[in-house]
Amino acid sequence: MATPNSSTCQTPMRAVSNGAFQHESPLDFALPLLILQICLVVAFTRFLALLGRPLKQPRVIAEIVGGILLGPSAIGRNEKFIKTVFPSKSLTVLETLANLVLS
């Protein structure tokens, strides 16, 4: 008989919600959470690129610094932020989209 352990697969997220008016949190569903994640990353890196423009830094530097700041080195240390915006069950969708964009 198989015993459950922490290395088992997580249940997949549902794609879309019935809406906030049906008392469902949009961040519990894959598509609204993915849109929030993409908007946050793009807005944050564009802001950093704007700050780096007077220093003549290319946008790729802003993207690297943005990844470091949004990752576990800085803002990602806040547990509430990570559990709300980048929960572990949503990383499969985000990683899949990132691999599609890179190929």
A tleap script that builds the chain and sets N, CA, C and O, in Angstrom:
source leaprc.protein.ff14SB
mol = sequence {
  NMET ALA THR PRO ASN SER SER THR CYS GLN
  THR PRO MET ARG ALA VAL SER ASN GLY ALA
  PHE GLN HIE GLU SER PRO LEU ASP PHE ALA
  LEU PRO LEU LEU ILE LEU GLN ILE CYS LEU
  VAL VAL ALA PHE THR ARG PHE LEU ALA LEU
  LEU GLY ARG PRO LEU LYS GLN PRO ARG VAL
  ILE ALA GLU ILE VAL GLY GLY ILE LEU LEU
  GLY PRO SER ALA ILE GLY ARG ASN GLU LYS
  PHE ILE LYS THR VAL PHE PRO SER LYS SER
  LEU THR VAL LEU GLU THR LEU ALA ASN LEU
  VAL LEU CSER
}
set mol.1.N position { 0.837 -1.171 0.000 }
set mol.1.CA position { 0.000 0.000 0.000 }
set mol.1.C position { 0.886 1.239 0.000 }
set mol.1.O position { 1.829 1.334 0.785 }
set mol.2.N position { 0.584 2.173 -0.869 }
set mol.2.CA position { 1.382 3.387 -0.986 }
set mol.2.C position { 1.068 4.341 0.158 }
set mol.2.O position { -0.082 4.486 0.574 }
set mol.3.N position { 2.107 4.982 0.650 }
set mol.3.CA position { 1.925 5.961 1.707 }
set mol.3.C position { 2.110 7.353 1.130 }
set mol.3.O position { 3.024 7.575 0.335 }
set mol.4.N position { 1.255 8.295 1.517 }
set mol.4.CA position { 1.403 9.659 0.994 }
set mol.4.C position { 2.634 10.325 1.603 }
set mol.4.O position { 2.942 10.154 2.783 }
set mol.5.N position { 3.324 11.090 0.758 }
set mol.5.CA position { 4.470 11.856 1.250 }
set mol.5.C position { 4.469 13.223 0.586 }
set mol.5.O position { 3.591 13.534 -0.219 }
set mol.6.N position { 5.441 14.021 0.921 }
set mol.6.CA position { 5.460 15.400 0.421 }
set mol.6.C position { 5.886 15.498 -1.030 }
set mol.6.O position { 5.779 16.575 -1.618 }
set mol.7.N position { 6.368 14.412 -1.636 }
set mol.7.CA position { 6.833 14.489 -3.019 }
set mol.7.C position { 5.739 14.144 -4.026 }
set mol.7.O position { 6.021 14.039 -5.220 }
set mol.8.N position { 4.511 13.967 -3.578 }
set mol.8.CA position { 3.430 13.670 -4.505 }
set mol.8.C position { 3.016 14.930 -5.254 }
set mol.8.O position { 3.299 16.046 -4.820 }
set mol.9.N position { 2.354 14.741 -6.368 }
set mol.9.CA position { 1.919 15.876 -7.186 }
set mol.9.C position { 0.802 16.644 -6.490 }
set mol.9.O position { -0.030 16.072 -5.787 }
set mol.10.N position { 0.809 17.948 -6.705 }
set mol.10.CA position { -0.250 18.777 -6.155 }
set mol.10.C position { -1.454 18.733 -7.078 }
set mol.10.O position { -1.330 18.444 -8.268 }
set mol.11.N position { -2.611 19.020 -6.524 }
set mol.11.CA position { -3.798 19.091 -7.358 }
set mol.11.C position { -3.691 20.316 -8.253 }
set mol.11.O position { -3.280 21.379 -7.789 }
set mol.12.N position { -4.050 20.190 -9.518 }
set mol.12.CA position { -3.933 21.338 -10.420 }
set mol.12.C position { -4.951 22.416 -10.073 }
set mol.12.O position { -6.025 22.143 -9.538 }
set mol.13.N position { -4.577 23.644 -10.393 }
set mol.13.CA position { -5.467 24.774 -10.145 }
set mol.13.C position { -6.542 24.806 -11.229 }
set mol.13.O position { -6.284 24.461 -12.382 }
set mol.14.N position { -7.737 25.219 -10.851 }
set mol.14.CA position { -8.772 25.454 -11.860 }
set mol.14.C position { -8.369 26.676 -12.652 }
set mol.14.O position { -7.696 27.561 -12.123 }
set mol.15.N position { -8.768 26.743 -13.913 }
set mol.15.CA position { -8.319 27.818 -14.794 }
set mol.15.C position { -8.985 29.155 -14.485 }
set mol.15.O position { -8.296 30.162 -14.322 }
set mol.16.N position { -10.290 29.179 -14.403 }
set mol.16.CA position { -10.996 30.452 -14.216 }
set mol.16.C position { -12.017 30.311 -13.094 }
set mol.16.O position { -12.450 29.208 -12.761 }
set mol.17.N position { -12.391 31.449 -12.521 }
set mol.17.CA position { -13.366 31.461 -11.438 }
set mol.17.C position { -14.733 31.879 -11.972 }
set mol.17.O position { -14.878 32.267 -13.131 }
set mol.18.N position { -15.714 31.790 -11.106 }
set mol.18.CA position { -17.045 32.280 -11.457 }
set mol.18.C position { -17.139 33.784 -11.264 }
set mol.18.O position { -18.117 34.406 -11.678 }
set mol.19.N position { -16.128 34.369 -10.637 }
set mol.19.CA position { -16.083 35.815 -10.451 }
set mol.19.C position { -16.092 36.204 -8.994 }
set mol.19.O position { -16.505 35.435 -8.126 }
set mol.20.N position { -15.631 37.403 -8.743 }
set mol.20.CA position { -15.564 37.910 -7.378 }
set mol.20.C position { -16.958 38.129 -6.803 }
set mol.20.O position { -17.140 38.099 -5.586 }
set mol.21.N position { -17.935 38.349 -7.665 }
set mol.21.CA position { -19.303 38.555 -7.183 }
set mol.21.C position { -19.922 37.262 -6.673 }
set mol.21.O position { -20.961 37.294 -6.013 }
set mol.22.N position { -19.298 36.120 -6.969 }
set mol.22.CA position { -19.761 34.833 -6.452 }
set mol.22.C position { -18.973 34.438 -5.204 }
set mol.22.O position { -18.979 33.276 -4.798 }
set mol.23.N position { -18.293 35.420 -4.598 }
set mol.23.CA position { -17.543 35.253 -3.350 }
set mol.23.C position { -16.391 34.260 -3.502 }
set mol.23.O position { -16.106 33.485 -2.589 }
set mol.24.N position { -15.732 34.290 -4.661 }
set mol.24.CA position { -14.542 33.486 -4.885 }
set mol.24.C position { -13.355 34.424 -5.069 }
set mol.24.O position { -13.467 35.456 -5.730 }
set mol.25.N position { -12.242 34.066 -4.494 }
set mol.25.CA position { -11.034 34.868 -4.663 }
set mol.25.C position { -10.436 34.570 -6.033 }
set mol.25.O position { -10.156 33.408 -6.328 }
set mol.26.N position { -10.234 35.564 -6.868 }
set mol.26.CA position { -9.649 35.313 -8.190 }
set mol.26.C position { -8.232 34.751 -8.109 }
set mol.26.O position { -7.776 34.094 -9.046 }
set mol.27.N position { -7.534 34.998 -7.010 }
set mol.27.CA position { -6.167 34.516 -6.894 }
set mol.27.C position { -6.082 33.033 -6.556 }
set mol.27.O position { -4.981 32.495 -6.437 }
set mol.28.N position { -7.211 32.366 -6.401 }
set mol.28.CA position { -7.220 30.921 -6.189 }
set mol.28.C position { -7.314 30.159 -7.506 }
set mol.28.O position { -7.402 28.931 -7.502 }
set mol.29.N position { -7.296 30.866 -8.625 }
set mol.29.CA position { -7.461 30.247 -9.942 }
set mol.29.C position { -6.273 30.609 -10.827 }
set mol.29.O position { -5.665 31.666 -10.660 }
set mol.30.N position { -5.949 29.732 -11.760 }
set mol.30.CA position { -4.702 29.833 -12.521 }
set mol.30.C position { -4.631 31.067 -13.423 }
set mol.30.O position { -3.627 31.779 -13.395 }
set mol.31.N position { -5.647 31.335 -14.208 }
set mol.31.CA position { -5.556 32.419 -15.190 }
set mol.31.C position { -5.490 33.810 -14.551 }
set mol.31.O position { -4.615 34.590 -14.928 }
set mol.32.N position { -6.365 34.160 -13.610 }
set mol.32.CA position { -6.230 35.484 -12.993 }
set mol.32.C position { -4.915 35.653 -12.240 }
set mol.32.O position { -4.336 36.739 -12.237 }
set mol.33.N position { -4.440 34.583 -11.602 }
set mol.33.CA position { -3.173 34.657 -10.881 }
set mol.33.C position { -2.009 34.816 -11.851 }
set mol.33.O position { -1.073 35.563 -11.568 }
set mol.34.N position { -2.049 34.131 -12.984 }
set mol.34.CA position { -1.007 34.264 -13.999 }
set mol.34.C position { -0.965 35.684 -14.558 }
set mol.34.O position { 0.114 36.239 -14.768 }
set mol.35.N position { -2.126 36.264 -14.796 }
set mol.35.CA position { -2.186 37.644 -15.295 }
set mol.35.C position { -1.590 38.601 -14.268 }
set mol.35.O position { -0.846 39.511 -14.632 }
set mol.36.N position { -1.910 38.406 -12.987 }
set mol.36.CA position { -1.332 39.242 -11.933 }
set mol.36.C position { 0.186 39.085 -11.881 }
set mol.36.O position { 0.906 40.077 -11.763 }
set mol.37.N position { 0.675 37.857 -11.967 }
set mol.37.CA position { 2.108 37.613 -11.912 }
set mol.37.C position { 2.832 38.277 -13.080 }
set mol.37.O position { 3.873 38.906 -12.889 }
set mol.38.N position { 2.291 38.140 -14.274 }
set mol.38.CA position { 2.916 38.742 -15.454 }
set mol.38.C position { 2.912 40.261 -15.343 }
set mol.38.O position { 3.929 40.904 -15.601 }
set mol.39.N position { 1.778 40.836 -14.961 }
set mol.39.CA position { 1.696 42.297 -14.826 }
set mol.39.C position { 2.665 42.807 -13.771 }
set mol.39.O position { 3.312 43.834 -13.976 }
set mol.40.N position { 2.776 42.114 -12.654 }
set mol.40.CA position { 3.690 42.526 -11.591 }
set mol.40.C position { 5.135 42.494 -12.061 }
set mol.40.O position { 5.881 43.447 -11.836 }
set mol.41.N position { 5.537 41.412 -12.710 }
set mol.41.CA position { 6.918 41.279 -13.168 }
set mol.41.C position { 7.234 42.324 -14.236 }
set mol.41.O position { 8.286 42.961 -14.180 }
set mol.42.N position { 6.346 42.507 -15.201 }
set mol.42.CA position { 6.598 43.474 -16.278 }
set mol.42.C position { 6.637 44.902 -15.719 }
set mol.42.O position { 7.533 45.671 -16.066 }
set mol.43.N position { 5.693 45.259 -14.874 }
set mol.43.CA position { 5.669 46.617 -14.313 }
set mol.43.C position { 6.900 46.874 -13.459 }
set mol.43.O position { 7.482 47.957 -13.521 }
set mol.44.N position { 7.300 45.897 -12.668 }
set mol.44.CA position { 8.459 46.070 -11.795 }
set mol.44.C position { 9.742 46.215 -12.599 }
set mol.44.O position { 10.564 47.079 -12.294 }
set mol.45.N position { 9.927 45.382 -13.627 }
set mol.45.CA position { 11.146 45.477 -14.429 }
set mol.45.C position { 11.158 46.743 -15.282 }
set mol.45.O position { 12.223 47.321 -15.499 }
set mol.46.N position { 10.001 47.186 -15.769 }
set mol.46.CA position { 9.956 48.451 -16.512 }
set mol.46.C position { 10.298 49.631 -15.604 }
set mol.46.O position { 10.975 50.567 -16.030 }
set mol.47.N position { 9.831 49.588 -14.356 }
set mol.47.CA position { 10.165 50.636 -13.403 }
set mol.47.C position { 11.667 50.661 -13.133 }
set mol.47.O position { 12.278 51.729 -13.084 }
set mol.48.N position { 12.254 49.481 -12.959 }
set mol.48.CA position { 13.703 49.417 -12.746 }
set mol.48.C position { 14.468 49.871 -13.985 }
set mol.48.O position { 15.523 50.493 -13.861 }
set mol.49.N position { 13.954 49.570 -15.181 }
set mol.49.CA position { 14.602 50.036 -16.408 }
set mol.49.C position { 14.539 51.554 -16.492 }
set mol.49.O position { 15.483 52.194 -16.955 }
set mol.50.N position { 13.439 52.122 -16.050 }
set mol.50.CA position { 13.306 53.583 -16.031 }
set mol.50.C position { 14.320 54.207 -15.067 }
set mol.50.O position { 14.901 55.254 -15.355 }
set mol.51.N position { 14.523 53.554 -13.922 }
set mol.51.CA position { 15.517 54.043 -12.966 }
set mol.51.C position { 16.942 53.879 -13.492 }
set mol.51.O position { 17.818 54.688 -13.183 }
set mol.52.N position { 17.172 52.839 -14.281 }
set mol.52.CA position { 18.511 52.583 -14.810 }
set mol.52.C position { 18.846 53.352 -16.065 }
set mol.52.O position { 20.007 53.387 -16.474 }
set mol.53.N position { 17.859 53.969 -16.688 }
set mol.53.CA position { 18.097 54.706 -17.932 }
set mol.53.C position { 19.111 55.840 -17.767 }
set mol.53.O position { 19.991 55.970 -18.619 }
set mol.54.N position { 19.038 56.674 -16.709 }
set mol.54.CA position { 20.061 57.723 -16.562 }
set mol.54.C position { 21.472 57.162 -16.363 }
set mol.54.O position { 22.460 57.840 -16.647 }
set mol.55.N position { 21.558 55.927 -15.877 }
set mol.55.CA position { 22.855 55.286 -15.685 }
set mol.55.C position { 23.304 54.522 -16.929 }
set mol.55.O position { 24.332 53.845 -16.914 }
set mol.56.N position { 22.519 54.637 -18.014 }
set mol.56.CA position { 22.789 53.983 -19.292 }
set mol.56.C position { 22.867 52.453 -19.158 }
set mol.56.O position { 23.732 51.807 -19.749 }
set mol.57.N position { 21.952 51.902 -18.376 }
set mol.57.CA position { 21.875 50.459 -18.193 }
set mol.57.C position { 20.841 49.878 -19.150 }
set mol.57.O position { 19.748 50.432 -19.271 }
set mol.58.N position { 21.151 48.785 -19.830 }
set mol.58.CA position { 20.163 48.167 -20.724 }
set mol.58.C position { 19.030 47.520 -19.921 }
set mol.58.O position { 19.155 47.285 -18.719 }
set mol.59.N position { 17.935 47.243 -20.608 }
set mol.59.CA position { 16.759 46.687 -19.940 }
set mol.59.C position { 17.032 45.305 -19.358 }
set mol.59.O position { 16.412 44.920 -18.367 }
set mol.60.N position { 17.952 44.554 -19.962 }
set mol.60.CA position { 18.242 43.216 -19.449 }
set mol.60.C position { 18.807 43.286 -18.028 }
set mol.60.O position { 18.575 42.375 -17.233 }
set mol.61.N position { 19.537 44.341 -17.698 }
set mol.61.CA position { 20.039 44.506 -16.337 }
set mol.61.C position { 18.868 44.728 -15.374 }
set mol.61.O position { 18.860 44.192 -14.265 }
set mol.62.N position { 17.892 45.513 -15.800 }
set mol.62.CA position { 16.703 45.734 -14.967 }
set mol.62.C position { 15.937 44.432 -14.774 }
set mol.62.O position { 15.384 44.201 -13.699 }
set mol.63.N position { 15.892 43.585 -15.784 }
set mol.63.CA position { 15.196 42.300 -15.655 }
set mol.63.C position { 15.931 41.369 -14.702 }
set mol.63.O position { 15.298 40.643 -13.936 }
set mol.64.N position { 17.251 41.383 -14.740 }
set mol.64.CA position { 18.025 40.551 -13.821 }
set mol.64.C position { 17.838 41.042 -12.385 }
set mol.64.O position { 17.589 40.246 -11.480 }
set mol.65.N position { 17.957 42.345 -12.183 }
set mol.65.CA position { 17.786 42.911 -10.843 }
set mol.65.C position { 16.346 42.694 -10.358 }
set mol.65.O position { 16.126 42.405 -9.182 }
set mol.66.N position { 15.375 42.832 -11.254 }
set mol.66.CA position { 13.982 42.584 -10.885 }
set mol.66.C position { 13.754 41.148 -10.461 }
set mol.66.O position { 13.016 40.893 -9.509 }
set mol.67.N position { 14.377 40.203 -11.156 }
set mol.67.CA position { 14.269 38.797 -10.771 }
set mol.67.C position { 14.874 38.528 -9.412 }
set mol.67.O position { 14.341 37.748 -8.624 }
set mol.68.N position { 15.994 39.180 -9.142 }
set mol.68.CA position { 16.627 39.014 -7.837 }
set mol.68.C position { 15.754 39.621 -6.741 }
set mol.68.O position { 15.571 39.021 -5.682 }
set mol.69.N position { 15.212 40.821 -7.002 }
set mol.69.CA position { 14.400 41.484 -5.972 }
set mol.69.C position { 13.066 40.787 -5.737 }
set mol.69.O position { 12.609 40.708 -4.597 }
set mol.70.N position { 12.429 40.276 -6.799 }
set mol.70.CA position { 11.154 39.576 -6.618 }
set mol.70.C position { 11.349 38.151 -6.119 }
set mol.70.O position { 10.410 37.536 -5.613 }
set mol.71.N position { 12.545 37.628 -6.255 }
set mol.71.CA position { 12.840 36.273 -5.817 }
set mol.71.C position { 13.049 36.178 -4.321 }
set mol.71.O position { 12.726 37.106 -3.579 }
set mol.72.N position { 13.587 35.059 -3.880 }
set mol.72.CA position { 13.735 34.830 -2.434 }
set mol.72.C position { 14.822 35.664 -1.765 }
set mol.72.O position { 15.010 35.562 -0.552 }
set mol.73.N position { 15.542 36.486 -2.526 }
set mol.73.CA position { 16.601 37.296 -1.922 }
set mol.73.C position { 16.086 38.555 -1.247 }
set mol.73.O position { 16.709 39.036 -0.300 }
set mol.74.N position { 14.968 39.102 -1.706 }
set mol.74.CA position { 14.503 40.377 -1.148 }
set mol.74.C position { 13.013 40.305 -0.808 }
set mol.74.O position { 12.643 39.894 0.291 }
set mol.75.N position { 12.166 40.704 -1.751 }
set mol.75.CA position { 10.723 40.749 -1.484 }
set mol.75.C position { 10.171 39.342 -1.247 }
set mol.75.O position { 9.197 39.171 -0.513 }
set mol.76.N position { 10.781 38.355 -1.855 }
set mol.76.CA position { 10.331 36.981 -1.710 }
set mol.76.C position { 10.510 36.409 -0.321 }
set mol.76.O position { 10.022 35.313 -0.045 }
set mol.77.N position { 11.186 37.107 0.552 }
set mol.77.CA position { 11.321 36.658 1.936 }
set mol.77.C position { 10.035 36.859 2.725 }
set mol.77.O position { 9.844 36.245 3.774 }
set mol.78.N position { 9.157 37.712 2.225 }
set mol.78.CA position { 7.880 37.957 2.884 }
set mol.78.C position { 6.945 36.795 2.567 }
set mol.78.O position { 6.512 36.631 1.426 }
set mol.79.N position { 6.638 35.995 3.574 }
set mol.79.CA position { 5.829 34.787 3.379 }
set mol.79.C position { 4.437 35.098 2.835 }
set mol.79.O position { 3.921 34.365 1.992 }
set mol.80.N position { 3.831 36.178 3.314 }
set mol.80.CA position { 2.476 36.518 2.864 }
set mol.80.C position { 2.489 36.881 1.383 }
set mol.80.O position { 1.585 36.494 0.643 }
set mol.81.N position { 3.501 37.620 0.948 }
set mol.81.CA position { 3.630 37.991 -0.466 }
set mol.81.C position { 3.789 36.741 -1.331 }
set mol.81.O position { 3.116 36.603 -2.353 }
set mol.82.N position { 4.664 35.845 -0.932 }
set mol.82.CA position { 4.918 34.638 -1.719 }
set mol.82.C position { 3.678 33.749 -1.769 }
set mol.82.O position { 3.335 33.229 -2.831 }
set mol.83.N position { 3.010 33.571 -0.645 }
set mol.83.CA position { 1.824 32.703 -0.623 }
set mol.83.C position { 0.653 33.314 -1.385 }
set mol.83.O position { -0.222 32.587 -1.855 }
set mol.84.N position { 0.625 34.642 -1.515 }
set mol.84.CA position { -0.461 35.303 -2.227 }
set mol.84.C position { -0.189 35.406 -3.716 }
set mol.84.O position { -1.040 35.041 -4.526 }
set mol.85.N position { 0.987 35.898 -4.089 }
set mol.85.CA position { 1.274 36.200 -5.496 }
set mol.85.C position { 1.964 35.041 -6.209 }
set mol.85.O position { 1.686 34.802 -7.384 }
set mol.86.N position { 2.842 34.323 -5.544 }
set mol.86.CA position { 3.571 33.224 -6.169 }
set mol.86.C position { 3.431 31.942 -5.348 }
set mol.86.O position { 4.439 31.406 -4.886 }
set mol.87.N position { 2.195 31.428 -5.152 }
set mol.87.CA position { 2.049 30.189 -4.385 }
set mol.87.C position { 2.658 29.009 -5.147 }
set mol.87.O position { 2.759 29.035 -6.373 }
set mol.88.N position { 3.056 27.987 -4.412 }
set mol.88.CA position { 3.749 26.854 -5.039 }
set mol.88.C position { 2.876 26.125 -6.059 }
set mol.88.O position { 3.397 25.565 -7.023 }
set mol.89.N position { 1.568 26.124 -5.865 }
set mol.89.CA position { 0.699 25.423 -6.810 }
set mol.89.C position { 0.584 26.159 -8.148 }
set mol.89.O position { 0.126 25.573 -9.129 }
set mol.90.N position { 0.988 27.428 -8.205 }
set mol.90.CA position { 0.901 28.172 -9.461 }
set mol.90.C position { 2.210 28.157 -10.238 }
set mol.90.O position { 2.247 28.610 -11.382 }
set mol.91.N position { 3.275 27.650 -9.648 }
set mol.91.CA position { 4.573 27.702 -10.308 }
set mol.91.C position { 4.636 26.820 -11.548 }
set mol.91.O position { 5.404 27.113 -12.464 }
set mol.92.N position { 3.858 25.759 -11.603 }
set mol.92.CA position { 3.848 24.898 -12.785 }
set mol.92.C position { 3.372 25.673 -14.003 }
set mol.92.O position { 3.969 25.576 -15.075 }
set mol.93.N position { 2.311 26.434 -13.846 }
set mol.93.CA position { 1.776 27.226 -14.958 }
set mol.93.C position { 2.777 28.303 -15.365 }
set mol.93.O position { 3.011 28.510 -16.556 }
set mol.94.N position { 3.367 28.987 -14.392 }
set mol.94.CA position { 4.321 30.061 -14.677 }
set mol.94.C position { 5.579 29.514 -15.345 }
set mol.94.O position { 6.078 30.124 -16.290 }
set mol.95.N position { 6.101 28.385 -14.879 }
set mol.95.CA position { 7.286 27.785 -15.482 }
set mol.95.C position { 7.003 27.288 -16.892 }
set mol.95.O position { 7.854 27.418 -17.772 }
set mol.96.N position { 5.831 26.725 -17.118 }
set mol.96.CA position { 5.466 26.264 -18.456 }
set mol.96.C position { 5.381 27.425 -19.425 }
set mol.96.O position { 5.891 27.333 -20.541 }
set mol.97.N position { 4.753 28.507 -19.025 }
set mol.97.CA position { 4.674 29.688 -19.872 }
set mol.97.C position { 6.057 30.278 -20.138 }
set mol.97.O position { 6.347 30.702 -21.257 }
set mol.98.N position { 6.902 30.306 -19.127 }
set mol.98.CA position { 8.268 30.823 -19.300 }
set mol.98.C position { 9.048 29.964 -20.290 }
set mol.98.O position { 9.794 30.497 -21.112 }
set mol.99.N position { 8.888 28.649 -20.226 }
set mol.99.CA position { 9.586 27.778 -21.184 }
set mol.99.C position { 9.051 27.950 -22.603 }
set mol.99.O position { 9.812 27.871 -23.568 }
set mol.100.N position { 7.767 28.180 -22.732 }
set mol.100.CA position { 7.197 28.422 -24.069 }
set mol.100.C position { 7.707 29.722 -24.659 }
set mol.100.O position { 7.970 29.796 -25.859 }
set mol.101.N position { 7.849 30.744 -23.838 }
set mol.101.CA position { 8.309 32.042 -24.306 }
set mol.101.C position { 9.775 31.963 -24.709 }
set mol.101.O position { 10.177 32.590 -25.689 }
set mol.102.N position { 10.575 31.206 -23.974 }
set mol.102.CA position { 12.000 31.112 -24.259 }
set mol.102.C position { 12.307 30.272 -25.491 }
set mol.102.O position { 13.362 30.448 -26.100 }
set mol.103.N position { 11.418 29.367 -25.873 }
set mol.103.CA position { 11.728 28.497 -27.017 }
set mol.103.C position { 11.262 29.056 -28.321 }
set mol.103.O position { 11.456 28.433 -29.364 }
savepdb mol mol.pdb
quit
